[in-house]
Amino acid sequence: MITAARNKAKRAYARPNPDYVVDYSDEVTVEQAEKLTQYVRKEFERGNWVTVEQDS
Amino acid sequence: MGLHYFDISTLPRRYDIAWCRFPLDGNDAPGIKLRPVLVRATKRDTESGRSAVVVSYGTSNLKLGRRDRVDLVIQNATQLNRLNLPMATRFDLDIMSIAPWCSEFFAVPNHAESIVTGSLNDEQIARFKTKLKRRETLKQMAEA
């Protein structure tokens, strides 16, 4: 039932970019994740961020 | 940074599978590799149209027998097809990241028509929750 409610029409945001490749053979490391955190840190320092949904 | 945020109406839902440009490249900018991520939470900025997703990363490095007890593994061919995952995938629940919901970080993979390619079904959600509980139990045992 939950799944049924969540099934929506496909949401297309853009066309595929041929420059991108699907490659996820490597595991993500903590160091890589930390780099992302540092990269986007400023985005979350301004504004009023609230949670919409989260793990229950 | 000048990120190009998607409209908040397109924000994925919890338990959706989306495609993320990760890891960052040598210049610490989003790279050309796309990997599936499991959306675990979503956030929005009430003062702007910006939004973000909290994700766990997928890998085709399954590590069966070692990690499948604590990570979510999807390898059933029907389910892989339904979620538009091109190969068996383990979502590593160790690491979570928050990423802006923007075109710099999320893109449509060549084999699909949208960034969000599916949602976990009820059985998978239940399995995901079981993994989280097992992790909590193991953590408590380790601390005892």
Backbone of each chain as ProteinMPNN parsed JSONL, in Angstrom:
{"seq_chain_A": "MITAARNKAKRAYARPNPDYVVDYSDEVTVEQAEKLTQYVRKEFERGNWVTVEQDS", "coords_chain_A": {"N_chain_A": [[0.834, -1.196, 0.0], [1.917, 1.208, 0.854], [3.883, 1.388, -1.032], [2.372, 1.533, -3.334], [1.2, 4.015, -3.051], [3.378, 5.539, -3.38], [4.171, 5.19, -5.934], [4.681, 7.01, -8.673], [4.224, 9.087, -11.567], [6.904, 9.018, -13.912], [9.619, 11.157, -13.295], [11.132, 13.367, -15.17], [14.055, 15.143, -15.382], [16.066, 16.043, -16.938], [17.957, 15.444, -19.924], [19.905, 12.462, -20.49], [23.388, 12.825, -19.933], [25.912, 12.268, -22.138], [28.513, 12.329, -21.358], [28.718, 11.373, -18.834], [29.298, 8.442, -16.917], [27.992, 5.333, -15.901], [29.224, 3.971, -13.156], [29.864, 2.159, -10.526], [31.454, 0.462, -9.181], [33.4, 0.697, -7.29], [33.614, 0.975, -3.744], [32.247, 3.573, -1.715], [34.249, 5.713, 0.193], [34.893, 6.811, 3.566], [36.477, 9.056, 3.527], [35.998, 10.112, 0.979], [33.318, 10.8, 1.235], [33.537, 12.717, 3.201], [34.878, 14.695, 1.825], [32.872, 15.558, 0.105], [31.106, 16.608, 1.985], [32.606, 18.775, 2.918], [32.74, 20.223, 0.562], [30.123, 21.071, 0.103], [29.465, 22.422, 2.336], [29.067, 25.217, 2.787], [26.645, 25.672, 1.524], [24.746, 24.893, 3.313], [25.009, 26.505, 5.431], [23.636, 28.823, 5.329], [20.262, 30.078, 5.412], [17.214, 28.371, 6.369], [17.086, 25.351, 7.171], [14.992, 22.591, 7.088], [13.76, 19.366, 8.03], [12.148, 17.295, 5.737], [11.421, 14.629, 5.221], [12.449, 11.638, 6.898], [14.436, 8.74, 7.938], [12.478, 6.308, 9.6]], "CA_chain_A": [[0.0, 0.0, 0.0], [2.827, 2.35, 0.882], [4.547, 1.455, -2.326], [1.399, 1.99, -4.327], [1.025, 5.457, -2.889], [4.602, 6.22, -3.777], [4.398, 5.048, -7.366], [4.24, 8.203, -9.373], [4.71, 9.178, -12.93], [8.341, 9.266, -13.967], [9.96, 12.57, -13.257], [12.324, 13.589, -15.99], [14.595, 16.467, -15.096], [17.032, 16.425, -17.958], [18.361, 14.321, -20.757], [21.189, 11.902, -20.065], [24.594, 13.465, -20.449], [26.779, 11.171, -22.578], [29.839, 12.423, -20.715], [28.683, 10.68, -17.555], [29.307, 6.983, -17.036], [27.54, 4.588, -14.726], [30.347, 3.18, -12.634], [29.827, 2.173, -9.056], [32.135, -0.754, -8.737], [34.165, 0.997, -6.075], [32.884, 1.418, -2.561], [32.507, 4.945, -1.272], [35.013, 5.743, 1.44], [34.586, 7.902, 4.497], [37.226, 10.236, 3.08], [35.274, 10.691, -0.163], [32.097, 11.418, 1.758], [33.937, 13.919, 3.927], [35.175, 15.717, 0.812], [31.587, 16.113, -0.33], [30.608, 17.435, 3.09], [33.357, 20.031, 2.894], [32.423, 20.927, -0.682], [28.778, 21.672, 0.125], [29.209, 22.971, 3.677], [28.544, 26.588, 2.747], [25.245, 25.664, 1.085], [23.855, 24.622, 4.437], [25.273, 27.473, 6.503], [22.656, 29.903, 5.251], [18.898, 29.61, 5.246], [16.566, 27.676, 7.487], [16.876, 23.999, 6.652], [14.13, 21.724, 7.894], [13.616, 18.012, 7.493], [10.855, 16.975, 5.116], [11.217, 13.206, 5.537], [13.664, 10.96, 7.321], [14.273, 7.35, 8.37], [11.639, 6.169, 10.791]], "C_chain_A": [[0.876, 1.255, 0.0], [3.472, 2.528, -0.479], [3.604, 2.004, -3.38], [1.226, 3.503, -4.259], [2.236, 6.226, -3.4], [4.868, 6.12, -5.275], [3.822, 6.25, -8.096], [4.707, 8.143, -10.817], [6.204, 9.478, -12.906], [8.608, 10.768, -14.014], [11.254, 12.789, -14.028], [12.818, 15.016, -15.77], [15.51, 16.966, -16.204], [17.292, 15.213, -18.829], [19.664, 13.759, -20.221], [22.342, 12.662, -20.703], [25.57, 12.351, -20.847], [28.165, 11.207, -21.955], [29.882, 11.656, -19.39], [28.642, 9.17, -17.777], [28.801, 6.361, -15.736], [28.676, 3.68, -14.283], [30.303, 3.258, -11.119], [30.416, 0.893, -8.5], [32.938, -0.523, -7.457], [33.233, 1.38, -4.938], [33.21, 2.88, -2.275], [33.249, 4.881, 0.06], [34.57, 6.918, 2.313], [35.264, 9.184, 4.032], [36.519, 10.916, 1.897], [34.018, 11.405, 0.301], [32.426, 12.714, 2.489], [34.27, 15.057, 2.961], [33.9, 16.382, 0.318], [31.031, 17.044, 0.745], [31.298, 18.802, 3.089], [32.949, 20.883, 1.693], [31.088, 21.685, -0.579], [28.487, 22.399, 1.44], [28.541, 24.345, 3.635], [27.068, 26.647, 2.334], [24.282, 25.549, 2.264], [24.083, 25.575, 5.615], [24.297, 28.635, 6.463], [21.279, 29.304, 5.014], [18.38, 28.92, 6.494], [16.173, 26.277, 7.004], [16.029, 23.186, 7.623], [14.021, 20.367, 7.21], [12.216, 17.816, 6.925], [10.473, 15.539, 5.449], [12.528, 12.655, 6.07], [13.355, 9.53, 7.73], [13.369, 7.296, 9.582], [12.05, 4.929, 11.551]], "O_chain_A": [[0.628, 2.216, -0.729], [3.593, 3.635, -1.004], [3.986, 2.83, -4.209], [1.119, 4.177, -5.283], [2.143, 7.388, -3.795], [5.682, 6.864, -5.822], [2.61, 6.46, -8.119], [5.474, 7.268, -11.217], [6.701, 10.119, -11.981], [7.91, 11.528, -14.685], [12.336, 12.427, -13.566], [12.071, 15.976, -15.957], [15.699, 18.171, -16.375], [16.892, 14.095, -18.502], [20.439, 14.469, -19.58], [22.273, 13.083, -21.858], [26.008, 11.579, -19.994], [28.905, 10.225, -22.017], [30.959, 11.333, -18.89], [28.018, 8.69, -18.724], [29.136, 6.802, -14.637], [29.031, 2.728, -14.979], [30.653, 4.271, -10.514], [29.951, 0.331, -7.509], [33.125, -1.434, -6.651], [32.204, 2.023, -5.143], [34.31, 3.354, -2.559], [32.908, 4.088, 0.937], [33.959, 7.877, 1.842], [34.691, 10.269, 4.133], [36.453, 12.143, 1.828], [33.694, 12.489, -0.185], [31.681, 13.69, 2.405], [33.987, 16.224, 3.234], [33.845, 17.598, 0.134], [30.547, 18.135, 0.443], [30.655, 19.841, 3.24], [32.829, 22.104, 1.794], [30.946, 22.789, -1.103], [27.392, 22.927, 1.632], [27.576, 24.602, 4.354], [26.336, 27.55, 2.74], [23.156, 26.044, 2.217], [23.435, 25.463, 6.655], [24.143, 29.354, 7.45], [21.137, 28.196, 4.497], [19.037, 28.897, 7.535], [15.071, 26.063, 6.498], [16.319, 23.11, 8.817], [14.168, 20.241, 5.995], [11.222, 18.14, 7.575], [9.36, 15.263, 5.897], [13.599, 13.155, 5.728], [12.194, 9.139, 7.856], [13.472, 8.128, 10.484], [11.469, 4.622, 12.592]]}, "seq_chain_B": "MGLHYFDISTLPRRYDIAWCRFPLDGNDAPGIKLRPVLVRATKRDTESGRSAVVVSYGTSNLKLGRRDRVDLVIQNATQLNRLNLPMATRFDLDIMSIAPWCSEFFAVPNHAESIVTGSLNDEQIARFKTKLKRRETLKQMAEA", "coords_chain_B": {"N_chain_B": [[29.013, 29.207, -4.757], [27.16, 28.722, -6.71], [25.136, 26.806, -7.44], [22.782, 24.882, -9.365], [19.745, 24.467, -8.501], [17.173, 21.98, -8.471], [13.621, 22.253, -9.018], [11.622, 22.317, -6.111], [9.425, 20.707, -6.186], [10.195, 18.446, -7.45], [11.64, 17.027, -5.688], [13.022, 14.032, -4.459], [11.459, 11.167, -2.822], [11.699, 9.685, 0.421], [13.353, 6.553, 0.433], [13.529, 6.414, -2.284], [15.356, 5.628, -5.292], [18.005, 7.32, -6.603], [20.231, 8.999, -8.93], [23.559, 9.83, -8.626], [26.298, 12.066, -9.007], [29.15, 10.944, -8.09], [32.161, 9.572, -6.76], [33.651, 12.842, -5.913], [35.724, 14.565, -8.306], [39.263, 14.799, -9.205], [39.658, 17.461, -8.769], [38.085, 18.006, -6.704], [35.434, 18.472, -7.376], [32.082, 17.658, -8.541], [32.215, 14.554, -10.176], [32.496, 12.513, -13.218], [31.424, 10.059, -12.906], [28.547, 8.137, -12.328], [26.476, 7.012, -9.736], [24.092, 4.87, -8.078], [21.977, 6.043, -5.472], [20.488, 5.657, -2.27], [17.749, 7.267, -1.065], [17.472, 8.624, 2.066], [16.562, 10.623, 3.65], [15.024, 13.836, 3.384], [15.439, 17.339, 2.847], [14.606, 20.82, 3.167], [15.05, 24.279, 2.428], [13.468, 26.755, 4.094], [13.607, 29.359, 3.477], [14.234, 29.718, 0.901], [14.185, 28.327, -2.43], [15.627, 26.072, -2.217], [16.65, 22.635, -1.869], [17.516, 19.415, -0.442], [19.035, 16.163, -0.274], [19.482, 13.328, 1.829], [21.628, 10.694, 1.656], [22.465, 7.197, 1.157], [25.107, 5.372, -0.288], [25.243, 3.417, -3.292], [26.873, 0.399, -4.333], [28.43, -1.874, -6.595], [30.026, -3.699, -5.556], [29.475, -6.283, -3.811], [30.14, -7.812, -1.537], [29.159, -10.18, -0.365], [28.143, -12.247, 2.317], [29.699, -10.934, 4.08], [28.866, -8.262, 4.297], [26.175, -8.236, 3.77], [24.514, -8.679, 5.866], [24.228, -6.325, 7.208], [23.886, -4.334, 5.375], [21.808, -3.084, 2.692], [21.024, -5.219, 0.182], [20.347, -5.639, -3.205], [19.534, -7.925, -5.511], [17.866, -9.463, -6.967], [16.7, -10.221, -10.143], [14.297, -9.28, -11.261], [13.617, -7.248, -9.523], [15.84, -5.589, -9.772], [15.496, -4.755, -12.356], [13.085, -3.409, -12.105], [13.823, -1.271, -10.5], [15.561, -0.084, -12.127], [18.279, -0.621, -11.936], [21.39, -1.429, -13.135], [22.998, -3.526, -12.347], [23.577, -6.011, -9.759], [23.259, -4.638, -6.547], [24.627, -3.152, -3.67], [23.595, -1.251, -0.999], [25.401, 0.733, 0.964], [25.099, 1.148, 4.264], [26.628, 2.34, 6.115], [27.673, 4.853, 5.585], [26.454, 8.106, 5.308], [25.455, 10.891, 3.4], [24.797, 14.36, 2.898], [23.417, 15.979, 0.183], [23.095, 18.681, -2.064], [20.056, 19.145, -3.826], [20.458, 19.283, -6.886], [21.517, 20.091, -10.252], [24.218, 19.835, -10.511], [24.985, 17.726, -8.942], [23.262, 15.584, -9.347], [22.093, 13.426, -11.908], [20.672, 12.186, -14.981], [21.031, 8.808, -15.679], [22.51, 7.103, -18.493], [21.043, 4.872, -19.189], [18.48, 5.314, -18.443], [15.475, 7.342, -17.959], [15.055, 9.271, -16.17], [16.17, 10.971, -13.189], [15.447, 9.901, -10.762], [14.962, 6.585, -10.421], [13.374, 4.661, -9.361], [11.57, 3.202, -6.561], [11.998, 1.753, -3.361], [10.245, -1.246, -2.65], [7.593, -2.483, -0.502], [8.546, -4.788, 0.782], [11.308, -4.479, 0.535], [11.689, -2.129, 1.946], [11.004, -2.996, 4.479], [13.05, -4.825, 4.858], [15.241, -3.12, 4.792], [14.764, -1.652, 7.144], [15.075, -3.677, 8.976], [17.8, -4.146, 8.741], [18.798, -1.773, 9.789], [17.964, -2.01, 12.436], [19.412, -4.272, 13.181], [21.963, -3.263, 12.989], [21.876, -1.432, 15.069], [21.586, -3.139, 17.24], [24.019, -4.573, 17.096], [25.751, -2.49, 17.572], [25.09, -1.797, 20.195], [25.821, -4.163, 21.458], [28.547, -4.093, 21.057], [29.243, -1.963, 22.601], [28.658, -2.815, 25.106]], "CA_chain_B": [[29.213, 28.005, -5.554], [26.291, 28.858, -7.868], [24.512, 25.537, -7.827], [21.494, 24.983, -10.059], [18.813, 23.59, -7.769], [15.932, 21.559, -9.103], [12.404, 22.712, -8.341], [11.365, 21.471, -4.937], [8.361, 19.74, -6.499], [10.816, 17.221, -7.971], [12.439, 16.416, -4.625], [12.689, 12.606, -4.291], [10.886, 10.732, -1.564], [12.455, 8.691, 1.169], [13.383, 5.214, -0.162], [13.715, 6.457, -3.736], [16.691, 5.428, -5.84], [18.368, 8.42, -7.501], [21.581, 8.823, -9.498], [24.375, 10.918, -8.091], [27.677, 12.179, -9.501], [29.996, 10.744, -6.922], [32.771, 10.598, -5.904], [34.16, 14.057, -6.522], [36.903, 14.283, -9.13], [40.546, 15.214, -8.646], [39.581, 18.873, -8.385], [37.076, 18.076, -5.641], [34.144, 18.884, -7.939], [31.365, 16.449, -8.962], [32.909, 13.887, -11.269], [31.685, 12.015, -14.336], [30.85, 8.762, -12.557], [27.219, 8.157, -11.714], [26.16, 5.824, -8.938], [22.765, 4.973, -7.445], [21.944, 6.333, -4.038], [19.209, 5.423, -1.603], [17.356, 8.478, -0.339], [17.092, 8.288, 3.442], [15.883, 11.781, 4.227], [15.009, 15.009, 2.502], [15.409, 18.603, 3.575], [14.381, 22.007, 2.342], [15.315, 25.567, 3.061], [12.195, 27.479, 4.072], [13.832, 30.746, 3.044], [14.552, 29.755, -0.534], [13.655, 27.141, -3.097], [16.646, 25.014, -2.214], [16.339, 21.406, -1.152], [18.66, 18.508, -0.366], [18.71, 14.783, 0.073], [20.46, 12.568, 2.612], [21.687, 9.449, 0.899], [23.474, 6.155, 1.303], [25.62, 5.095, -1.624], [25.226, 2.063, -3.817], [28.073, -0.129, -4.977], [28.248, -3.223, -7.124], [30.903, -4.549, -4.749], [28.442, -6.774, -2.885], [30.711, -8.344, -0.29], [28.195, -11.122, 0.213], [28.701, -13.028, 3.412], [30.342, -10.03, 5.031], [28.14, -7.013, 4.514], [24.749, -8.314, 3.472], [23.738, -8.687, 7.106], [24.05, -4.954, 7.727], [23.598, -3.426, 4.268], [20.684, -3.502, 1.854], [21.489, -5.768, -1.097], [19.284, -5.945, -4.163], [20.141, -8.709, -6.584], [16.821, -10.155, -7.719], [16.69, -9.629, -11.479], [13.051, -8.541, -11.464], [13.684, -6.011, -8.737], [16.852, -4.726, -10.38], [14.872, -4.168, -13.538], [12.057, -2.467, -11.654], [14.497, -0.086, -9.957], [16.483, 0.402, -13.161], [19.666, -0.803, -11.502], [21.97, -2.292, -14.164], [23.687, -4.691, -11.775], [23.296, -6.224, -8.342], [23.712, -3.428, -5.847], [24.585, -3.097, -2.196], [23.58, 0.109, -0.456], [26.232, 0.741, 2.162], [24.389, 1.978, 5.235], [27.609, 2.946, 7.022], [27.971, 6.253, 5.269], [25.369, 8.947, 4.804], [25.877, 12.238, 3.025], [23.746, 15.274, 2.454], [23.814, 16.584, -1.086], [22.093, 19.59, -2.622], [19.254, 18.57, -4.915], [20.787, 20.205, -7.974], [22.024, 19.419, -11.459], [25.649, 19.575, -10.375], [25.216, 16.47, -8.223], [22.365, 14.507, -9.758], [21.922, 13.412, -13.36], [19.993, 11.023, -15.55], [21.978, 7.861, -16.282], [22.233, 6.863, -19.914], [20.113, 3.766, -19.394], [17.177, 5.654, -17.86], [14.852, 8.56, -18.467], [14.897, 10.236, -15.088], [17.184, 10.847, -12.138], [14.894, 8.927, -9.823], [14.612, 5.448, -11.283], [12.478, 3.726, -8.703], [11.41, 3.302, -5.112], [11.954, 0.465, -2.689], [8.9, -1.73, -2.377], [7.335, -2.692, 0.935], [9.457, -5.839, 1.289], [12.653, -3.903, 0.622], [11.681, -1.163, 3.055], [11.038, -3.795, 5.715], [14.405, -5.389, 4.956], [16.094, -1.974, 5.137], [14.559, -1.346, 8.564], [15.686, -4.779, 9.726], [19.26, -3.906, 8.751], [19.08, -0.683, 10.736], [17.804, -2.569, 13.793], [20.545, -5.167, 13.421], [23.107, -2.386, 13.233], [21.739, -0.872, 16.416], [21.869, -4.239, 18.171], [25.459, -4.823, 17.07], [26.402, -1.334, 18.213], [24.877, -1.93, 21.652], [26.642, -5.283, 21.922], [29.949, -3.673, 21.051], [29.436, -0.986, 23.686], [28.415, -3.465, 26.409]], "C_chain_B": [[28.318, 28.026, -6.802], [25.673, 27.57, -8.36], [23.154, 25.785, -8.49], [20.511, 23.977, -9.435], [17.619, 23.221, -8.64], [14.759, 22.154, -8.337], [12.068, 21.743, -7.211], [10.261, 20.443, -5.205], [8.936, 18.426, -7.028], [11.639, 16.499, -6.909], [12.047, 14.944, -4.458], [12.029, 12.353, -2.947], [11.87, 9.797, -0.869], [12.271, 7.309, 0.513], [13.414, 5.229, -1.692], [15.165, 6.115, -4.082], [16.942, 6.564, -6.837], [19.809, 8.203, -7.956], [22.414, 10.065, -9.245], [25.771, 10.896, -8.714], [28.613, 12.115, -8.3], [30.907, 9.559, -7.174], [33.174, 11.857, -6.681], [35.408, 13.713, -7.33], [38.175, 14.819, -8.461], [40.585, 16.667, -8.221], [38.537, 19.101, -7.294], [35.769, 18.692, -6.127], [33.418, 17.604, -8.365], [31.99, 15.837, -10.206], [31.971, 13.364, -12.337], [31.04, 10.669, -14.021], [29.507, 8.933, -11.867], [27.026, 6.877, -10.92], [24.765, 5.989, -8.332], [22.913, 5.281, -5.963], [20.54, 6.052, -3.516], [18.879, 6.657, -0.77], [16.831, 8.085, 1.037], [16.385, 9.428, 4.145], [15.915, 12.906, 3.199], [14.871, 16.263, 3.348], [15.104, 19.741, 2.61], [14.689, 23.242, 3.154], [14.041, 26.397, 2.952], [12.354, 28.901, 3.56], [14.144, 30.855, 1.554], [13.931, 28.514, -1.173], [14.607, 25.969, -3.05], [16.173, 23.782, -1.433], [17.55, 20.476, -1.237], [18.192, 17.117, 0.012], [19.852, 14.181, 0.892], [20.458, 11.159, 2.041], [22.709, 8.471, 1.466], [23.841, 5.702, -0.102], [25.504, 3.625, -2.006], [26.568, 1.679, -4.402], [27.754, -1.513, -5.515], [29.206, -4.204, -6.451], [30.065, -5.105, -3.59], [28.978, -7.242, -1.536], [29.735, -9.29, 0.416], [28.878, -11.977, 1.272], [29.403, -12.167, 4.445], [29.463, -8.825, 5.352], [26.629, -7.138, 4.321], [23.885, -8.41, 4.727], [23.409, -7.27, 7.592], [23.789, -3.921, 6.632], [22.413, -3.954, 3.466], [21.219, -3.946, 0.497], [20.276, -6.081, -1.965], [19.928, -6.68, -5.33], [19.132, -9.536, -7.369], [16.641, -9.448, -9.065], [15.435, -8.792, -11.732], [13.105, -7.199, -10.737], [14.729, -5.043, -9.295], [16.259, -4.011, -11.586], [13.85, -3.105, -13.133], [12.677, -1.154, -11.163], [15.477, 0.541, -10.956], [17.93, 0.41, -12.676], [20.312, -1.792, -12.472], [22.71, -3.505, -13.631], [23.327, -4.819, -10.304], [23.975, -5.127, -7.532], [23.581, -3.59, -4.34], [24.583, -1.636, -1.78], [24.259, 0.072, 0.909], [25.614, 1.706, 3.178], [25.329, 2.598, 6.266], [27.691, 4.456, 6.839], [26.722, 6.95, 4.747], [25.942, 10.315, 4.472], [24.654, 13.071, 2.705], [24.258, 15.974, 1.2], [22.713, 17.525, -1.564], [21.352, 18.92, -3.77], [19.389, 19.499, -6.128], [21.445, 19.437, -9.114], [23.525, 19.164, -11.393], [25.905, 18.215, -9.733], [24.365, 15.307, -8.711], [22.106, 14.591, -11.266], [21.229, 12.13, -13.786], [21.047, 10.061, -16.113], [21.565, 7.53, -17.708], [21.202, 5.764, -20.151], [18.702, 4.085, -18.9], [16.655, 6.973, -18.431], [14.674, 9.616, -17.393], [15.963, 9.99, -14.024], [16.728, 9.849, -11.088], [14.376, 7.754, -10.646], [13.738, 4.41, -10.589], [12.415, 3.963, -7.21], [11.42, 1.891, -4.531], [10.503, 0.034, -2.515], [8.76, -2.057, -0.885], [8.286, -3.731, 1.534], [10.859, -5.28, 1.472], [12.751, -2.882, 1.754], [11.758, -1.908, 4.382], [12.432, -4.368, 5.928], [15.396, -4.295, 5.364], [15.981, -1.663, 6.636], [15.161, -2.438, 9.452], [17.198, -4.589, 9.823], [19.612, -2.809, 9.758], [18.974, -1.178, 12.178], [18.995, -3.454, 14.139], [21.801, -4.347, 13.718], [23.058, -1.828, 14.66], [22.066, -1.921, 17.471], [23.37, -4.508, 18.261], [26.232, -3.707, 17.764], [26.288, -1.43, 19.731], [25.725, -3.058, 22.222], [28.108, -4.878, 22.018], [30.249, -2.735, 22.215], [29.319, -1.628, 25.074], [29.703, -4.053, 26.987]], "O_chain_B": [[28.66, 27.432, -7.825], [25.686, 27.279, -9.556], [22.477, 26.772, -8.203], [20.471, 22.804, -9.806], [17.125, 24.025, -9.43], [14.881, 22.512, -7.166], [12.21, 20.527, -7.34], [10.181, 19.423, -4.52], [8.243, 17.409, -7.05], [12.265, 15.478, -7.193], [10.862, 14.638, -4.329], [12.037, 13.204, -2.057], [12.749, 9.206, -1.496], [11.169, 6.952, 0.095], [13.333, 4.176, -2.325], [16.072, 6.291, -3.269], [16.186, 6.744, -7.791], [20.514, 7.337, -7.437], [22.036, 11.183, -9.596], [26.349, 9.829, -8.92], [28.83, 13.103, -7.6], [30.449, 8.586, -7.773], [33.059, 11.931, -7.904], [36.067, 12.705, -7.077], [38.156, 15.235, -7.303], [41.428, 17.068, -7.418], [38.158, 20.235, -7.003], [35.075, 19.362, -5.361], [34.059, 16.567, -8.537], [32.26, 16.54, -11.179], [30.793, 13.72, -12.368], [30.202, 10.189, -14.785], [29.346, 9.749, -10.959], [27.374, 5.79, -11.382], [24.31, 7.11, -8.102], [23.85, 4.834, -5.302], [19.548, 6.192, -4.232], [19.639, 7.041, 0.119], [15.876, 7.318, 1.159], [15.685, 9.212, 5.134], [16.729, 12.911, 2.275], [14.267, 16.248, 4.421], [15.318, 19.632, 1.403], [14.603, 23.253, 4.382], [13.587, 26.706, 1.85], [11.371, 29.572, 3.247], [14.298, 31.953, 1.02], [13.231, 27.75, -0.509], [14.42, 24.981, -3.761], [15.405, 23.883, -0.477], [18.484, 20.719, -2.002], [17.099, 16.928, 0.546], [21.024, 14.487, 0.673], [19.414, 10.513, 1.955], [23.664, 8.847, 2.145], [22.993, 5.654, -0.993], [25.644, 2.726, -1.177], [27.308, 2.525, -4.904], [26.919, -2.232, -4.966], [29.192, -5.399, -6.748], [29.959, -4.485, -2.532], [28.318, -7.074, -0.51], [29.522, -9.205, 1.625], [30.036, -12.371, 1.131], [29.672, -12.618, 5.558], [29.33, -8.42, 6.507], [25.886, -6.224, 4.678], [22.667, -8.242, 4.66], [22.426, -7.06, 8.302], [23.504, -2.761, 6.93], [22.064, -5.131, 3.556], [21.794, -3.15, -0.245], [19.312, -6.702, -1.518], [20.761, -6.124, -6.045], [19.494, -10.228, -8.32], [16.454, -8.233, -9.119], [15.504, -7.725, -12.343], [12.696, -6.165, -11.265], [14.526, -3.829, -9.291], [16.492, -2.822, -11.803], [13.767, -2.04, -13.744], [12.128, -0.074, -11.381], [16.127, 1.547, -10.672], [18.697, 1.327, -12.97], [19.812, -2.908, -12.612], [23.017, -4.422, -14.392], [22.84, -3.876, -9.681], [25.114, -4.744, -7.801], [22.581, -4.085, -3.82], [25.468, -0.873, -2.166], [23.765, -0.53, 1.863], [25.608, 2.92, 2.975], [24.887, 3.295, 7.178], [27.766, 5.221, 7.801], [26.029, 6.445, 3.863], [26.808, 10.828, 5.18], [23.615, 12.554, 2.295], [25.376, 16.488, 1.164], [21.531, 17.195, -1.475], [21.95, 18.216, -4.583], [18.554, 20.373, -6.36], [21.869, 18.292, -8.957], [24.043, 18.347, -12.154], [26.954, 17.616, -9.969], [24.729, 14.15, -8.499], [21.925, 15.674, -11.822], [21.203, 11.136, -13.06], [21.868, 10.463, -16.938], [20.397, 7.667, -18.074], [20.56, 5.731, -21.201], [17.824, 3.223, -18.933], [17.297, 7.618, -19.26], [14.203, 10.72, -17.666], [16.575, 8.923, -13.978], [17.521, 9.05, -10.588], [13.468, 7.907, -11.463], [13.404, 3.385, -11.183], [13.118, 4.816, -6.668], [10.909, 0.953, -5.144], [9.632, 0.866, -2.26], [9.711, -1.916, -0.116], [8.769, -3.569, 2.655], [11.523, -5.581, 2.464], [13.774, -2.788, 2.432], [12.483, -1.506, 5.293], [12.934, -4.392, 7.052], [16.282, -4.528, 6.186], [16.989, -1.44, 7.307], [15.685, -2.163, 10.531], [17.797, -4.843, 10.868], [20.602, -2.91, 10.484], [19.784, -0.817, 13.031], [19.522, -3.396, 15.25], [22.596, -4.698, 14.59], [24.072, -1.767, 15.355], [22.735, -1.635, 18.465], [23.924, -4.652, 19.351], [27.227, -3.947, 18.447], [27.25, -1.181, 20.458], [26.278, -2.944, 23.315], [28.816, -5.273, 22.945], [31.36, -2.714, 22.744], [29.798, -1.088, 26.072], [29.684, -4.634, 28.072]]}, "name": "protein", "num_of_chains": 2, "seq": "MITAARNKAKRAYARPNPDYVVDYSDEVTVEQAEKLTQYVRKEFERGNWVTVEQDSMGLHYFDISTLPRRYDIAWCRFPLDGNDAPGIKLRPVLVRATKRDTESGRSAVVVSYGTSNLKLGRRDRVDLVIQNATQLNRLNLPMATRFDLDIMSIAPWCSEFFAVPNHAESIVTGSLNDEQIARFKTKLKRRETLKQMAEA"}
